[in-house]
Amino acid sequence: MIPILLKSVLHHARYFPLWSALTAVRWRSFDSRSRGLGTTFKNVMRWFPPARRRFDREAKRVFPNMKRRARAKLGQDMGRHMGRTLFEIYHDAEFQTQYHKFSASGPGLIALKEAQAAGKGAIIVSGHFGQWEAVRAVIKQHGLESGA
């Protein structure tokens, strides 16, 4: 009984720092909070040795000729982007109200509107950089619905 309870507490305790960071800055703007979590993850990749070593080991497999300093910068940039992305996923409803940040280009949107007008569905295969939820927000902005 006690080992199961302890395991459950430890399982939830590992999310406490993330939960604390998200809760402590609720009064700040969306962008400020998003950047803040990105900076937090960047600093974890810089100052937390287990994360830094693990990223370095895996990046070295993919980029064997990359200098250590460049891998360290890549890890910090990855941490920053990951933190922002996680924040945006956790706060998706608020993220999707940020229409001024989204732009869509290419023939895909027109094809989706034509499919809707014809009463047909569509499967979206996205080659996107950044947050997938931005693609869904743009689709929603144009009166279309999507599932994930």
C-alpha positions in Angstrom: 0.0 0.0 0.0 2.7 2.5 1.0 4.9 1.9 -2.1 1.9 2.5 -4.4 1.0 5.7 -2.5 4.6 6.9 -2.6 4.9 6.1 -6.3 1.7 8.1 -7.0 3.0 11.1 -5.0 6.4 11.0 -6.7 4.7 10.7 -10.1 2.7 13.9 -9.5 5.5 15.7 -7.6 7.7 15.7 -10.7 5.3 18.2 -12.3 5.3 20.5 -9.4 8.0 22.8 -10.7 6.2 23.2 -14.0 2.8 23.8 -12.3 4.5 26.3 -10.0 6.0 28.2 -12.8 2.7 28.4 -14.7 0.8 29.4 -11.6 3.2 32.0 -10.3 2.9 34.2 -13.4 -0.8 34.1 -14.2 -1.1 37.9 -14.0 1.3 38.5 -16.8 0.3 38.8 -20.5 0.1 35.7 -22.7 3.3 36.5 -24.6 5.2 37.3 -21.4 4.1 34.0 -19.8 5.0 32.1 -22.9 8.4 33.6 -23.2 8.9 33.1 -19.5 8.3 29.3 -19.7 10.6 29.3 -22.8 13.3 31.0 -20.8 12.8 28.5 -17.9 13.2 25.5 -20.2 16.2 27.2 -21.9 17.8 27.6 -18.5 17.1 24.0 -17.5 18.9 23.0 -20.7 21.8 25.2 -19.7 22.1 24.7 -16.0 20.6 21.2 -15.2 23.4 18.7 -15.9 21.3 15.6 -16.6 19.2 17.4 -19.2 22.3 19.1 -20.7 24.2 15.8 -20.9 21.3 13.9 -22.4 20.7 16.5 -25.1 24.4 16.7 -25.9 24.7 12.9 -26.2 21.7 12.7 -28.6 22.7 15.7 -30.6 26.2 14.3 -31.0 24.6 11.2 -32.6 22.8 13.4 -35.2 25.5 16.0 -35.7 28.8 14.2 -35.0 30.9 17.1 -36.4 29.2 19.9 -34.6 31.2 21.7 -32.0 30.2 21.3 -28.3 29.4 25.0 -28.0 27.1 24.8 -31.0 25.3 21.8 -29.6 24.9 23.6 -26.3 23.3 26.6 -28.0 21.1 24.3 -30.0 20.0 22.6 -26.8 19.2 25.9 -25.2 17.3 27.1 -28.3 15.4 23.8 -28.4 14.5 24.2 -24.7 13.2 27.8 -25.3 11.0 26.7 -28.2 9.8 23.6 -26.3 8.8 25.7 -23.3 6.9 28.2 -25.5 5.2 25.3 -27.3 4.2 23.6 -24.1 2.8 26.8 -22.7 0.7 27.4 -25.9 -0.6 23.8 -25.8 -1.5 24.1 -22.1 -3.3 27.4 -22.7 -4.8 26.5 -26.1 -8.1 28.4 -25.7 -6.2 31.6 -25.0 -3.6 30.8 -27.7 -6.3 30.5 -30.4 -7.5 34.0 -29.7 -4.1 35.4 -30.8 -5.2 35.8 -34.5 -2.8 38.7 -35.1 0.1 36.2 -34.9 -1.2 33.8 -37.5 -0.9 33.9 -41.3 -1.7 31.3 -43.8 -0.4 31.1 -47.4 -0.6 28.7 -50.2 -3.4 26.9 -52.1 -4.5 24.8 -49.1 -6.9 27.2 -47.6 -8.7 27.7 -50.8 -8.9 23.9 -51.3 -10.4 23.5 -47.9 -13.1 26.2 -48.6 -13.9 24.5 -51.9 -14.3 21.2 -50.2 -16.6 22.7 -47.6 -18.7 24.3 -50.2 -19.0 21.0 -52.0 -20.0 19.3 -48.8 -16.8 17.2 -48.7 -14.3 16.6 -45.9 -10.6 16.9 -46.2 -7.5 15.5 -44.6 -4.9 18.0 -43.8 -1.2 17.0 -44.0 0.7 20.0 -42.7 4.3 20.8 -43.4 4.5 23.6 -40.8 7.1 25.2 -38.6 5.9 26.0 -35.2 2.7 25.3 -33.3 0.1 23.0 -35.0 -2.6 24.7 -33.0 -1.9 27.9 -35.0 -3.0 26.0 -38.1 -6.2 25.0 -36.4 -6.8 28.6 -35.3 -6.4 29.9 -38.8 -8.8 27.2 -40.1 -11.3 28.2 -37.4 -10.8 31.9 -38.2 -12.0 31.1 -41.7 -15.2 29.4 -40.5 -13.9 25.8 -40.8 -13.6 23.2 -38.1 -10.8 20.7 -37.6 -10.1 17.7 -35.4 -6.8 16.5 -34.2 
